[in-house]
Amino acid sequence: MLNKLKNYYKSNVLLKVASYNSVSTLIRLISGFITSKAMAFFIGPSGMAITGNLSNFMQSIESLSSLGIKNGVIKYVADSKTEKLQLKKVISSAFLLVLFIAVILTSILFVFSDLISQFVFKSGDYSFLFKVAALIVPFYAFHIFFIAIINGLQKIKALVQINIIGYIIASLLIVFLMSKQQLQGALIAIVITPLLLFFTLFFKYGFVKQIIHNIDFSLISTEYFKKISSFFSMTLFSGIMIPMVYLLIRNHIIENIGATDAGYWEAMRKISNYYMLFVYTLFGMYLLPMLSEAKTDSKFRDIIFHFYKSLLPIIIIGFVIIYAFRVLLIKLVLTNDFLPMQQLFLWQLIGDFFKIVSFTIAYQLQAKRMIKLYLFCELLYISVIYFTSIYLIDTLGILGVVKAHTVSFIFYTLLMLVVFKDKIFVKKHAKKNIK
């Protein structure tokens, strides 16, 4: 029996990646819990709402800073990892692309820091944060560049080790600065964390050095330059527009209900991000490379259903446990001041379940560069999440924002099933035709 389990583990790539990933996720969870506890103690719900706005903006900037090439690099590195010349072309083209966008974005952030501060905080007092961010953007861009290549080469252990070091250092920095300067310390920590993440790469200097040796400007390929940059249009929606939509929704809550309620929602989103970490990282580390390599509809279908069968039962059990112990979780991760947010858990968990179901299929849009279809689906999703959130917040109060979360991902799941119905349900159709 034990030998069978060992053999099954060795033959199941998803489980092997999941086991490596679980260590990284555990460390990130512990780091996240410590950070959230410190935030709850030092800045409270209203402060958490303000830091949430900055975090959303920085997410958009971080996506722009690498031109959204992360998934593109993962895909083309995975496709060409056995062909040395093609691999050098991919790496060299991606490097030039990152350098180009980093210079432009740094200039924009520095020049328009006052206007950005007004947009994010409704005040020009925080413009210095965006001047600092302007200087740090290039470091984050190259951090993403190296991480994407390591991911595409499927060096999972190295990737996990780099991530673990980054989580620990970032959480220590946030806690230290908040203990000294409360809200301002938290805001500064959010801005400078990307710089620390860049330096964590040097704990695996051998991989970094190997990648640098593959950069050859004479091998820059117009073909790969265009292919990789085409992923920018995808990131424009998923990496930039969605955080901006959340920022607008949060500002609507602050203006119409209050900063405290906005803080409850931000705390709910943080807890959601913590328990969803395991799935998010599997999407990037396992699902995207596997779908990129899949050449047939049957292979795509097998990957999707294998992912569902392996993980969904575990996820359902985990969600039931989280809901049952939500009050204890709030007290553990936050403080008693956040207890009113327990009403948000049910709809957040239901929405997150459908998010996993829909994203598992939707990754095929990125893996196969179905750009127009991807943009169309993302535009529909963004419209649904924004307008249902505004309507339900005005109608139901803070509970409306998590109900809108559920509605939007049920819609997105149905949309993905319609888009890929011929690939997912082809076996059933075939059997009917035979009869």
JOHU-V517161 format. One line per field, one symbol per residue. ss: DSSP state (H for helix, E for strand, L for the rest). phi: phi as a letter, one per 20 degrees, with the letter a starting at -180 (. if undefined). burial: I if it has 16 or more other ideal C-beta (glycine too) atoms within 10 Angstrom, else O. A space follows every 50 residues. Layout:
# JOHU-V517161
ss = ???
phi = ???
burial = ???
This chain:
# JOHU-V517161
ss = LHHHHHHHHHHLHHHHHHHHHHHHHHHHHHHHHHHHHHHHHHLHHHHHHH HHHHHHHHHHHHHHHLLLLHHHHHHHHHHHLLLHHHHHHHHHHHHHHHHH HHHHHHHHHHHLHHHHHHHHHLLLLLHHHHHHHHHHHHHHHHHHHHHHHH HHLLLHHHHHHHHHHHHHHHHHHHHHHHHHHHHHHHHHHHHHHHHHHHHH HHHHHHHHHHHHHLLLHHHLLHHHHHHHHLHHHHHHHHHHHHHHHHHHHH HHHHHHLLHHHHHHHHHHHHHHHHHHHHHHHHHHHHHHHHHHHLLLHHHH HHHHHHHHHHHHHHHHHHHHHHHHLHHHHHHHHLLHHHHHHHHHHHHHHH HHHHHHHHHHHHHHHHHLLLHHHHHHHHHHHHHHHHHHHHHHHHHHLLHH HHHHHHHHHHHHHHHHHHHLHHHHLHHHHHHHHHL
phi = .fffffffffeefffffffffffffffffffffffffffffecmgfffff fffffffffffffffdlmegfffgfffffdfedgffffffffffffffff fffffgfffffdffffffffdmbefdfffefffffeggffgfffgffffg fffleffffffffgfffffffffffffffeclfffffffffeggffffff gffcfgfffffgfeecffdgdfffgffffffffffgefedffgfffffff fffgfddpfffffffffffffgfffeggfgffgfedffffffefdcfffg ffffffffffdggfffffffffffdfffffffedbffeggfffefgffff ffffffgffgfffffffdlefffgffffffffffffffffffffednfff feffgfgfefgffffffffdgfeedffffffffff
burial = OOOOOOOOOOOOOIOOIIOIIOOIIOIIIOIIIIIIOIIIOIIIIIIIII IIIIIIIIIIIIIIIIIIIIIIIIIIIIIIIOOOOIIIIIIIIIIOIIOO IIOOIIOOIOOOIOOIIOOIIOOOOIIOIIIIIIOIIIIIIIIIIIIIII IIIIIIOIIIIIIIIIIIIIIOIIIOIIOOOIIOIIIIIIIIIIIIIIOI IOOIOOIIOOIOOIIOOOIIOOOIIOIIIOIIOIIIIIIIIIIIIIIOII IIIIOOIOIIIIIIIIIIIIIIOIIIIIIOIIIIIIIIIIIIOIOOOOOI IOIIOOIOOOIOOOIOOOIOOIOOOIOOIIOOIIIOIIOOIOOIIIIIII IIIIIIIIIIIIIIIIIOIIOOOIIOIIOOIIOIIIOIIIOIIOOOOIII IIIIIIIIIIIIIOIIOOIIOOOIOOOOOOOOOOO
